[in-house]
Amino acid sequence: MARRLRWAILLSLLVAALVPAGASAAAPPWCGTPETDAAANLPDGSQPTHPVGSFPHIPYYAIGCTLRDIESRSDGRMRLQVIGKSATGRDMYGVVINRLETRQEKRDYVSWLGVRALMLREPIAAQKLLRRLGDDVKVPVFIQGGIHGNEYEGVDAAIDTIEKFATTPYGTDPKIDAILSHTILVFNPIQNPDGRVAGTRQNGNGFDLNRDYMTQSQSEVIASIGWMKAGARHGRHARLRDADADRGDDQAAQPEHRVRQLAQVEPAADRLQRGRAERGRPAGHAADQRLVPGGRRADARRRAVRRR
């Protein structure tokens, strides 16, 4: 499993590196309502004095509509949502690419849902289940870009990669097929919208977001951690069951024991999410004891030691 995950990540990066900038939807003319953006001041290859390889960098205002356009061309493979706000109120976007073309991909995705929901309550049991499943489970891979606003290429590379994996038809590229058959790609393509607009390393509050993951004081970091935890749950498992039932192959696509397993573990995960909301904690906050090492039992042990 570890070897396959490393292989998938390396191959994903290799494929992304081979994507020419001109092949991306992230190219002028930009969609959206134009706003002042530091990306417009960068070399874009339009002048002889620009460095070789320069290309137009997507401005923040065009990111949302570009992603929506890619989603519309993904044939249901990609899901886009707003996952949070920057310090100054700009949208942050979450993308999940989860191809479910074959019966094996559908089975492996249901297996992942079972592992993920179980690991929130019984991590040791989840590890045993993962070992038992072997290669018959999809692996989530999280990709985040633009944590520093003045490091522009990460956002452009993320959008190029999203488009390639979301829109390449099944059977036309063996490398993409190999990756999507075994992974769920979860993207946070622009972690620092304020910094990208201003051309600064920090966000709108002057924080370096790469130094905030311990304190989680900034809205961007809270949203990022919440998306790391929640992003891989998204997909179209309910829709794929409906589609399979229409074709008459529901049991073939998802064996009965896996459907029963999913029915048992999904409510537990939903209850966990509701409990966190009732406690008023933001998604991904480190104070959620059921989602951090040691959890509530560790807290109870520490209190018992203090009493003695």
VENHUCOR-V995083 format. One record per pair of residues at least 6 apart in sequence whose ideal C-beta (glycine too) atoms are under 6 Angstrom apart, sorted by the first residue. I is the first residue (numbers start at 0). GAP is how many residues later the second one is. If there is no record, write none. Layout:
i=I gap=GAP
i=I gap=GAP
//
This chain:
i=4 gap=134
i=7 gap=171
i=7 gap=174
i=7 gap=175
i=10 gap=168
i=11 gap=167
i=14 gap=160
i=15 gap=141
i=15 gap=145
i=18 gap=141
i=18 gap=145
i=20 gap=34
i=23 gap=136
i=23 gap=139
i=24 gap=41
i=24 gap=44
i=24 gap=45
i=24 gap=138
i=25 gap=32
i=25 gap=40
i=25 gap=130
i=25 gap=133
i=27 gap=28
i=29 gap=32
i=30 gap=31
i=30 gap=34
i=31 gap=29
i=31 gap=30
i=31 gap=33
i=32 gap=28
i=34 gap=26
i=36 gap=22
i=36 gap=23
i=36 gap=160
i=37 gap=161
i=38 gap=18
i=38 gap=20
i=41 gap=15
i=42 gap=7
i=42 gap=8
i=42 gap=11
i=43 gap=10
i=43 gap=12
i=44 gap=9
i=44 gap=10
i=56 gap=95
i=56 gap=99
i=57 gap=98
i=59 gap=133
i=59 gap=136
i=59 gap=137
i=62 gap=127
i=66 gap=13
i=66 gap=26
i=69 gap=93
i=69 gap=96
i=70 gap=7
i=70 gap=9
i=72 gap=94
i=73 gap=92
i=73 gap=93
i=76 gap=20
i=76 gap=22
i=76 gap=89
i=77 gap=19
i=77 gap=88
i=78 gap=17
i=78 gap=155
i=79 gap=15
i=80 gap=13
i=81 gap=9
i=82 gap=9
i=82 gap=11
i=82 gap=140
i=82 gap=144
i=83 gap=8
i=83 gap=135
i=83 gap=139
i=84 gap=134
i=85 gap=107
i=85 gap=108
i=85 gap=134
i=86 gap=107
i=86 gap=116
i=86 gap=117
i=86 gap=118
i=87 gap=106
i=87 gap=116
i=89 gap=103
i=91 gap=131
i=93 gap=133
i=93 gap=137
i=94 gap=67
i=94 gap=92
i=95 gap=90
i=95 gap=135
i=95 gap=138
i=96 gap=68
i=96 gap=69
i=96 gap=88
i=97 gap=86
i=97 gap=137
i=98 gap=81
i=99 gap=6
i=99 gap=140
i=100 gap=69
i=102 gap=150
i=104 gap=76
i=105 gap=134
i=105 gap=147
i=107 gap=28
i=107 gap=29
i=107 gap=30
i=108 gap=29
i=109 gap=144
i=109 gap=148
i=109 gap=152
i=110 gap=22
i=110 gap=25
i=110 gap=26
i=111 gap=25
i=111 gap=26
i=112 gap=149
i=113 gap=147
i=113 gap=151
i=114 gap=11
i=114 gap=14
i=114 gap=15
i=116 gap=148
i=116 gap=151
i=116 gap=152
i=117 gap=7
i=117 gap=8
i=117 gap=147
i=118 gap=7
i=119 gap=152
i=137 gap=46
i=138 gap=44
i=139 gap=44
i=139 gap=46
i=139 gap=92
i=140 gap=42
i=140 gap=44
i=141 gap=44
i=141 gap=86
i=142 gap=44
i=143 gap=44
i=143 gap=47
i=144 gap=9
i=144 gap=10
i=144 gap=13
i=144 gap=44
i=145 gap=8
i=145 gap=9
i=145 gap=44
i=145 gap=45
i=145 gap=46
i=145 gap=50
i=146 gap=44
i=146 gap=45
i=146 gap=62
i=146 gap=63
i=147 gap=53
i=148 gap=43
i=148 gap=46
i=148 gap=47
i=148 gap=51
i=149 gap=49
i=149 gap=50
i=149 gap=51
i=154 gap=34
i=154 gap=35
i=157 gap=29
i=157 gap=31
i=158 gap=30
i=161 gap=25
i=164 gap=20
i=167 gap=8
i=183 gap=48
i=185 gap=45
i=185 gap=46
i=187 gap=36
i=187 gap=39
i=190 gap=29
i=190 gap=33
i=191 gap=11
i=191 gap=17
i=193 gap=9
i=193 gap=10
i=194 gap=7
i=194 gap=8
i=201 gap=6
i=202 gap=6
i=202 gap=17
i=206 gap=11
i=208 gap=11
i=208 gap=12
i=211 gap=6
i=211 gap=9
i=212 gap=8
i=215 gap=6
i=221 gap=60
i=221 gap=62
i=224 gap=59
i=225 gap=57
i=225 gap=58
i=228 gap=55
i=243 gap=6
i=243 gap=9
i=275 gap=12
i=280 gap=6
i=280 gap=7
i=288 gap=6
i=288 gap=7
i=288 gap=10
//
